[in-house]
Amino acid sequence: MSADPGPETDPETDLWVPARSAWWVLIAGAIGLLSSITLTVEKIELLRNPSYVPSCNINPIVSCGSVMVTPQASLFGFPNPLLGIAGFTVVVVTGVLTVTKVPLPRWYWIGLAVGVLLGTVFVHWLIYQSLYRIGALCPYCMVVWAVTITLLVVVLSVLVRPVIGDRTAVRLLFLWRWSLVTFWFAAVFLLIMARFWNYWSTLLS
């Protein structure tokens, strides 16, 4: 007797999503959406009142107000958080569907993976700009960086899981995926510490 494969899906078209992955898609999407909405509201307030101090202005380095007024914050001619609102809304809807065990076709997950991958590339561009061009860090932006990276890992895991087979390289990447994410977080943290060490050192003295 074969084991129950889980929810009823068409193995040729639909993908089964583990409960933990489904919940993380929903939670990460909600966190990213909330951060993007908050940034948009803060940007509107700043446009209405140039003297407005955003709630995420913590110190000279951790200051989203310093980031919001730069050209990089509106790369496509409108505030970047609007992209986040659109993208994370799709992610939240996907999370709701997967949590409620609604099967989604493989092509949908491929499209979502492409979208999250493009978002990840954009995030890395923003990281570089924040560290080496703007010289300031936006707290809400960093939240978006984190959830985007983890979303990419989860979405790719959903796609790769059914086709791992005997592919050794793919299996190793799958098994070590969260370790690689941990290394990524550590690398970004070290870059931040190194880039702004002159400021951090004054806090320790």
N, C-alpha and C positions, 0 to 999 in steps of 0.2 A: 504494500500500500504506500503510495507516495505522500509526502508531507503536504500540508495545506500551504500553497504559495502565498497566502495572504489575501488582500482584497481582490475582487474579481476584476481582472484587466485583460486586455488583448495583448498577449506577449509580443505580437508583431508590431504593435503601434504604441501601446501604453506602457508607462513605467511605474513600478511600485516604489513608493517613497517611504522609507523608515519613519516611524513616528517622531524620533528625535530630530531628524532632518526637516520634517514638515513643520514642526514647532519652531525650529530655528529660523526657517525661511520667514515665518510669520512674525516672530519676535524681532529679528534683525530688520525686516522691512518696516515694522512699526517704529523702531528706534531711529532708523534712517529717515523715515517720513517726518517724525516729530522734530528731529534736528533740522531738516531742510525747511520745515514750516517756520520754526523759530528763527532761523537765519533770515528767511524772507521777511518776517515781521520786523526784525531788527533793522534790516536794510531799508524797509519802507520808512521806519521811524527816523533813520539817519538822513534819508532824502528829504523828509518833511522838516527836520530840524537838525541842521549841521552841527549844533552843539550837543546833540543827544549823546549820552554815554551808554553804549550797549551793555547789557547785563553780563556779557562774557568778557568784559575788559577787566582783567584781574591784576596784571602788572605790565611793565613795558614790553615784555616778550609774549606773554599769553594774553593776547588782545585781539579779538575778532574785529574790533572797530578799525584797527590798523590795516587789516586784510581787506575789509569790505570796500575801502575807498581806492583800491588799486585796480588797474586795468585787468589783471589776472582774475579778479573776482567777477568779471562780466566778459568772459572770453568770447562768447558768441553774440555779444551785443545786448544781453540781458543778464540779470543776476544768475550766477551758477546754481543757487539753490532751487531755482525753478526746474532745472533738469532733475534734481534730486526728488522734488515733489512728484514729477511725472514718473520717473523710474521706480521709486520706492512704492508708489501706489500700485503699480503692476506687481511688485514683489509681495505686497500685503495681500492682494487679491489671490495670488498664487498660493500664499501660505494658508489662507482661509480654505481654499479648495482642497489643498493637500491634507490639512488637518481633518477636514470632514470626509476624507477618503474619496474624493472625486478624482478619478483617473484622468491624467492629462497625457496627450500624445507625445511621442518622442520629439517630433518637430517643434513642439512648444518649448520643451526643455532645452533643445538646441538653440532656439531663438533667445531664450532667457539667458543661456550661458554666454552667447555672443554679446548680448547687451551688458551683462555684468562684467565681462572681460573688457569691453570698451570703457566701462566705468572704472575698472581697476587701472587701466592705462592712464586715464584722466586723473585718477587719484595720485598716481606716482608723479605725474607732471606737477600737480598741485603741491605735493610734498617737496619737490625740488624747488619750486618757486617760493614756497613759504620759508624754507631754510636758507636759500642762497640768493634770492632776489628781493623778497619782501622783508625778511628778517623778523618775522613775527609768526605766532602760532594762534590759530583760531580753535578754541576748545570744541565747538560743535562740529567744525570741519574734521577734527581728528576722530570724533565719534563716527562720522561718515566713513572716514578712511578705514577704520577698524571693521565696521559691519560689512563694508563692500568686499574686503579681502575674505572674510569668513564666508560670506555669501557665495563668492566664486568657488571656494573649496567645496561647500555643500552641494551647489548645483552641479559642479563637475563630478562629484561623487555619485550623485543620482544617475548621471549619464553613463559613468564608467562602470559602476557596480555590476550591471548585467553582462558586460562583455570582457571582464578581466581575464577569465579563462586561464591559460598557461602563459600569458604575457608577463614575463618576469619583471620587466621595467615598470609596466603599468601597475602591477601588483605592489611593487615596492613603493611607488609614489602614493598609491592608495593607502597603504598601511602607515606610511610616514607623513601623511598629509598634515596632521595637526602639529607634528614636531616641526615641519617646515614653516607653518604659520607662526609658531612660537619663535623660531629663529628670525622671521621677518619682523615681528614686533620688537624683538631684542635689538635688531639692527637699526630700526627706525629710532628706538629709544637712545641708542648710543650715538647716532648721528645728531639727534637733538641735543644731547648732553655736550657733545664735542663742539657743535656750532655755537651754542650759547654759554659755553663754559665760563667766560668772563663774567657773565651776569650771575650764573648759578653760584660761582665761587664767592661773590659778594654776600650772598645769603647765608653762606656757611661760615663766613669770617666773623 
